[in-house]
Amino acid sequence: MTTETGELRRPPTVVPAGERGATRIADRVVAKVASQAAREALGALPRDTAPAHAAVVVHHGTVRVRVHLELAYPADIGARCARVRRHVVERVVALVGMEVSEVVVHVERLHLTPAHGPAQGRTR
């Protein structure tokens, strides 16, 4: 191949994938993805509820996640925590591309939600 000036142009060099470099994703980015995923899984919560937040430990491409959250009560706490675990794993794998070895959910506070039906509790 020649250019307009008549010089020979070399074909582009193909560098093997292992020699091109690597992409490093900061731990705090993984934590933000996990926090957002937990918020998505919880849906709407009472207005005085603190947003879910996460801490992560990344080791050789494997992530351990610890999520701290508050829940409305009464609710099926076990099912809500399971939904958070599943969604955090799905989103971290999809967005970050790392394997999630464990997700620990800490429920720090329960918010009592008012009943929408007849009054509950004692009446006089």
NORFENQUI-V759628 format. One record per backbone hydrogen bond with DSSP energy under -1.0 kcal/mol. CO is the residue of the C=O (numbers start at 1). NH is the residue of the N-H. E is the energy in kcal/mol with one decimal. If there is no record, write none. Layout:
CO:NH:E
CO:NH:E
This chain:
1:9:-2.3
3:6:-1.7
7:3:-2.4
16:19:-1.9
17:20:-1.1
26:30:-1.6
27:31:-2.3
28:32:-1.9
29:33:-2.2
30:34:-2.4
31:35:-2.5
32:36:-2.5
33:37:-2.2
34:38:-2.1
35:39:-2.1
36:40:-2.4
37:41:-2.2
38:42:-1.7
39:43:-1.6
46:49:-1.8
53:68:-3.2
55:66:-2.6
57:64:-2.3
59:62:-1.4
61:99:-1.5
62:59:-2.7
63:101:-2.3
63:102:-1.0
64:57:-2.1
65:104:-2.7
66:55:-2.4
67:106:-3.4
68:53:-2.2
69:108:-2.9
71:111:-3.2
73:113:-2.9
75:77:-1.4
76:80:-2.3
77:81:-2.5
78:82:-2.2
79:83:-2.3
80:84:-2.1
81:85:-2.6
82:86:-2.6
83:87:-2.5
84:88:-2.6
85:89:-2.3
86:90:-2.5
87:91:-2.6
88:92:-2.5
89:93:-2.4
90:94:-2.3
91:95:-2.9
92:96:-2.2
92:97:-1.2
99:63:-3.1
102:65:-2.8
104:67:-3.2
106:69:-2.5
109:71:-2.3
111:73:-3.6
